[in-house]
Amino acid sequence: MKIMIIGAGFTGTQLAKKLINEKNEVTIIDNDEDVARHVESNLDCSVYAVDGNNLQNLEDAGIAKMDALVTLTENDEINMITCSLVDSVYPDLLKIARVRNYAYYVNTNSVKKIHADSFSKDHRPLYGINYMIHPDVEAALAICKAVEHGAVSEVLSFGENDFELASVQIEKDSVFNGKELKDIRNLASFKFIIVYVERGEDAFLPAGNTVLTEGDRIGVITKKDDINSLLELCGTKIDFIKNIALVGAGRIGTLVAENLIGKERPSLFSRLFASKKTAQNFVIIDSDKNLSNEAQQKFPSARVFCADATDESFIQEEGLDKFNLVICATHNHEMNMIISAYLESLGVGKSIALVAHSTFIDIARKLGVDVSIPLRDTVVDSIMSHLHGKTVTGIHTVADGVFEIVECDLSRHNEFSGKMLKDISIPGEYLILLIKKAGSKNYIIPQGDTVLSSGDHLVLIERAEDKKILKKFSEE
């Protein structure tokens, strides 16, 4: 596949690295010559130091031969205009734009919803953009999902189904501690599958003789209703979240608050993601006076403070050290980790911190942060999902970027149809975690004698740098 990326910032370069590792042909455009020179010396791709919103520049760089265009500049308008410009000449090119202006995102989705009949036919995509990605929405969704499960684990969902993947640590008192995987299934009354194990600096796909030990972090798939029971088996205590402190009243903080405590007029976000309201006492803190005032108007049921969340006198006066959960969702990602760790050291029960990318997850854990949400990785994962074509519906990076959970359809022309899983398995390389048989609405956890068929929808895991199995399953 040939992909052109406009904007060589962190997200652009991370996306390019993943695409290059998958043997795609990547072209990067950035109007900063120093940035372009740095990318050219570090990545095996074509790089042009020109303006990306000029069609002649794009054509000189080979836009006519591309399969997809991804616009990732810091300017939303440039990202959108560039897609619109390219769409007017190359309508068959897949176009993806990152936007940070929430109004653009909401209006686009609203128009598509109101005129769903038109857009389901041969209607050109709005603004010429096939997929619009909003980082804040993706991050807020992840935060709310973590809150729903007691802020003890990063949780992934796979569309509209009963299964979720939780990342949780094996504690000393866990019934799994010291047990081999083949012996732990009888310890639970429900079905689950251990997907991966993180041990120290290593991450690996487990086998039946893998022994779980205290300190291991495991990824586990089970039904939503069984997540809390699973966490208890891992030795994690589940407390009712009564008091929540949200640090940061910017866009992400606002989206989180809309979901967790609601407001008089439900937003698009709260309609897209409706979890159970958990908090009886909700506090919003931001050092910016304007943001604090706006939060007070939007959320009259919450207590809103314009304050420094690390101010000891403020913490004592408001009793923040007694809260069950603190969510740090400011745009200063390093500060989010520091505030979370500091408040936990004072007695806060659990913490969720928004971090820049997956590299910081391990650092945050060592500081004592319970759940870290990597903002930029959510964007890259979302883009990668769209770039893999219609058969791939989702990609989720896990285990600090070592593995990817992939949702895909088994293509019509594949070598696995009619075969049992035990006959195609390659231990240590990949695992098929869930299967939704063609025509069914429900996922199942497969067994060794499960037979694959064309049209089956799969959830699988493999190493991020190796897409051999995904290509075999999904390529037409």
Number of C-alpha atoms within 10 A of each C-alpha: 13 16 24 25 23 28 25 25 16 13 18 21 18 15 22 26 19 17 19 17 14 16 13 15 18 22 21 26 28 24 17 14 13 11 16 21 14 12 22 15 10 10 15 15 16 15 24 22 16 18 16 23 21 12 15 12 16 20 12 10 20 13 21 13 13 19 16 19 23 25 29 24 23 14 14 17 15 18 24 24 17 25 26 20 16 24 20 12 11 17 16 12 21 22 28 24 26 23 24 18 15 14 10 16 17 15 12 16 16 13 12 16 12 10 11 13 11 12 15 10 8 8 10 15 16 16 16 23 27 16 17 23 19 20 21 25 21 19 25 25 20 23 27 23 20 22 28 18 20 19 26 25 24 22 25 18 16 19 11 9 13 15 23 18 24 26 23 25 22 23 20 15 13 19 17 22 20 14 15 17 17 12 12 15 14 9 10 13 9 12 14 19 16 18 23 23 22 21 15 10 7 9 20 18 21 20 15 10 11 14 17 22 18 17 15 18 21 25 22 21 25 21 19 17 11 18 21 18 17 21 23 16 19 22 20 20 12 14 13 10 21 13 19 26 24 23 25 25 29 19 19 23 25 22 23 27 24 22 23 21 19 18 16 9 9 11 15 15 16 20 11 10 14 15 15 12 13 17 18 11 15 21 20 26 22 23 15 15 12 12 19 21 15 14 24 17 12 17 19 11 14 18 14 23 22 16 17 16 24 13 9 13 11 14 17 12 9 12 11 23 20 17 22 22 27 27 27 30 29 21 18 13 19 15 16 26 26 18 22 29 24 18 24 24 13 14 13 22 20 25 28 29 29 30 28 20 20 22 13 19 24 16 13 24 14 11 16 18 25 23 27 30 25 23 23 21 26 24 22 22 20 20 21 19 20 20 21 18 14 12 19 23 21 20 24 22 20 21 21 18 17 16 21 22 25 24 25 25 24 27 21 15 13 15 13 18 17 11 14 17 18 12 11 11 13 11 10 13 14 21 20 18 23 22 22 19 20 15 9 10 9 14 20 17 18 17 13 11 11 15 16 20 18 18 18 18 25 24 22 20 25 23 22 18 16 17 16 13 16 20 14 15 23 23 17 12
